[in-house]
């Protein structure tokens, strides 16, 4: 059972959601203005925010950016008629759990909310980005090396976000080339695109390496956000 905060200036969407026969929904609250939105977030009575990008002609992306910068990790789903690529990238960069275009079927929306909550609760609360595990059908190649080194190892991607990734190192690596807090160069081929990702090693556990991206380029952001949202199921 979970509580939804619907941020929308229209009551019609709220009415449709309340009429759904879904035992997973306990309450649906409506925030028709910024004051209501802030109140519900502050009192902690909701499990997830389902929001348009605009509320009474006020753009909400800056509000959600400030919310994330304050280390608030409440999951957010965007449902909007806005198809701007910039807003899709911004939504991905602050770790929203999905970006869907209106109109969306109510039953589909409930399914997306449940999926978002499952994904959210499966991730460490300190992470600011949604991490996606690659699908078995994805063709992904990953190589890594220390800058200026001629040694190039093959790795296996575990999960990825706009903030970084985790991968399994090659068995003959023995950590000789990688050290915690060191920088490595990662070449990742995903969706037939080659990404060159300078990354900071934040953790090494056995053969697993967690790395944080350094100065992720806009082109890489676009490729990764497209892949991440495809895995989540953005329409």
N, C-alpha and C positions, 0 to 999 in steps of 0.2 A: 504493500500500500504506500502510495506516495502523494505528495501535495505539489500541484503545479501552480506556478505564478505565470499567468498569461498577461503579457504586456502588449496591449493593443487598444486603440481608441474605439474599436467596434465591439459591441456586445454580441454580435451575431456569431462570431467564432467561438466565444465562450459558451453560448447557448448550445451550439452543436456538440461541443466537447462534453458538456454536462449530460446531454442526452445519450451519450454512448454507453452501451452496456459493458463497461470494463471494470472488473473487480480490482484491477491494479490501481485505479484512481480513487483516492480518498477524498480530496478536495481540489477544486479549481478556483483560484483567486484571481481577480482581475485588478490590474494596476492601470488606471486610466490616465495617470499623470506621474511626473517624476517623484512627487512627494510620496505617493502610495508605493511606488517602486522601491524607494529608499527605506520606507517603513517595513515592508515585508522582508527585505534583505537584512535589515538590522535586527529584527526580532527572531530571525532564524526559523520561521514557520514553513518554509518551502524547501523542496528537494531539488527543484530544477526550474530554470527560467525559460519560457518559450516566448520569444519576442520578435516583433517587427523591428525593422531598422529605424522606423520613424514613429513618433508618438506626438500627436497634435502638431505636426509639422516640425517637430524637434528631432534632429538626428541623434540616435542613441549610441552610435559607435564610440564617440568620445567618452560617454558615461561608462560603457563596458571596459574600455581601455583603462580608465581610472580605477575601476573595480578590480581589474586584474593586477594593476600596479600596486594596489593595497594588499596584495597576497590573498585576496578572497577567491576561493576556488569553486564556488557554486557553479555547477554545470549550466551552460547556456546553449540553447538551440535558436538559430535565426530562421524566421519564416517571413519572406518578404517578396515583393514584386521587383525589387532592385536587382538587376543582373550585372551590376558594375563589377568588373574584375578586381578593381582596387579594393572594394568592400569585401569581396571573397577572400582576398589575401589578408586584409586586416583581421577578418574574422578568424582565419586560420592562425594568424600570428598571436592572437590572444587566447588561443586554445578553446574556441567554441566547439561544441560536439556535433555540429552539423549546420549546413546552410541550404535551406530548401526554398524553392520558388512557389509562390501562390499561383493558382489555388492548389491545395493539397487535400487529398481525401482524409477524412477524420480518422478512419481506422488505420490508415497509413501513418498518420501523425502519431497516434498512440503507440504504434509499433516502433517508430523512430525514437520516441521518448524512452521507451523501455530499453531499447538497444543502447542509447546514450548513457542511461543510468548504469547499465551493466558494464559498459566500457569504462565509465568514470570510476566506479567502485573497484575496478580491477587494476587501477593505477595508483601509484604512490601519490599521496596528497601534496607533496612538495613540487611535483612536476607542473610546469606551467603550460605544457603543450600536450595534445592528445597523441599518444603513441599507438601506432598501428602495426600489427604483425603482418608480414607479407603472406599473401595467399599462395597455396601450393601451385596454382596455375601461373603465377607471376614469373616472368623470366628476369632474374636479377643477378647481376655480377658485381662483386665487391672485391677490390684490391686495396692494400694499404702499405705505406712505407714511411720511414722517417725522412723529413725533408733533406734533400741533397744526398740521399742514400741510393745505391743501386739495387738494394735488396727490396724486392716487391713480393709481398705475400698475398695469397688469396684468402678471403674470409667469407663467412656465411652470415647474412643479415638476419638478426633476431627480431628487431622492431625499429621503428623510425618515427621521427616527428620533425617539426620545423626547428626544434631546438637541438637535436642531436640524434644519435642512433646507438644501438648495441649490436655487436657482432661476435661470432665465434672465430677465434684466431686459428691459423693453420697449426697443425699438430707439431710441426718441427720449428715453431717460432721460439718457444721457451723463454718468452719475454726479453730476448736479447735485443730486440729492436724497439720495444715499446716500454715506456716508463710512465707511471702516474704523474700527472701535471706536465707531461711532455706533449709536444705537438706532433701530429701525424698527418700525412696527406692521404686522403681516401678518394678512390675513383669508384663511383657507383653508377652502373648502367641500369636505368629503370624506365619502363615505358619507352624503350628504344632511344633514350636520351642519356648522354654521358654527363655526369655531374662530378666536378672536381671540388672536394670539400676539405678545406683546411680545418682540422679539428683538435680540440684539447682533450687529452685523456683524463677523465675524471675518476675512473675506477677500473680495476682489473681484478677479476675473481676467477681463479683457475684459467680456463681458456676463453672466458668471456671478457670483452672490453666494452666499456661505456664511454662514449666520446661526445663532446659538446661542440657544435659548429662554431667556427670563428668567422665573423664577417660574411654571413650567407648572402650571396648575390641575389638580385631580384629575379633573374632567370631561374636560379635554383629554387627560390621560393615558389615561383609559379609551377614548376614541374612537381615539386614535393607537395604543394597544397592540392594540386589536381589529383595526385596519386592518393593522398590521405583522404580527401573527400570522396574519391571513388570507392575507397575501402569502407568508409562510413555509410555511403549511400546517398550522397547529395544528388538531387535531381537537376 
